[in-house]
Amino acid sequence: VTYTADTLDELLRINPHLKIYFIMGMDSLKSLHLWHRYKDVVDKCHLLVFDRDTDKHNDIDSYIYENAKIEYIHNDKMDVSSSEIRELISDGNIPYKMLPDGVSDYIIEHGLYVN
């Protein structure tokens, strides 16, 4: 098990002046407060958050991320989330049409996201 906060610690230990950008979807931002040491994640990197037309960020900003460096990237062309893909796979459905070529093979080969 590895945690994002631990990975950030290691990257910054190797290069303390590194400026880290963490790319995530709005669904991940909404649940970030549930992550292991989420405050460290927020403190140690800039969050680039993909949103969709339906996403609202005014209620997110006031969550618990008051010191977060968040930049929203609007994208209405991808109506898919990593959480949705992981959920489908854990239910035994490989979403081939939602993944680039080779990614589904890698997921199957390594048994990723399977309960």
Buried (B, 14 or more C-beta within 10 A) or exposed (E): EEBBBEBBBEBBEEEEEEEBEBEBBBBBBBEBEEBEBBBBBBEBBBBBBBBBEEBEBEEBEEEEBEEBBBEBEEEEEEEBBEEBBBEBBEEEEBBEEBBEEEBBEEBEEEEEBEE
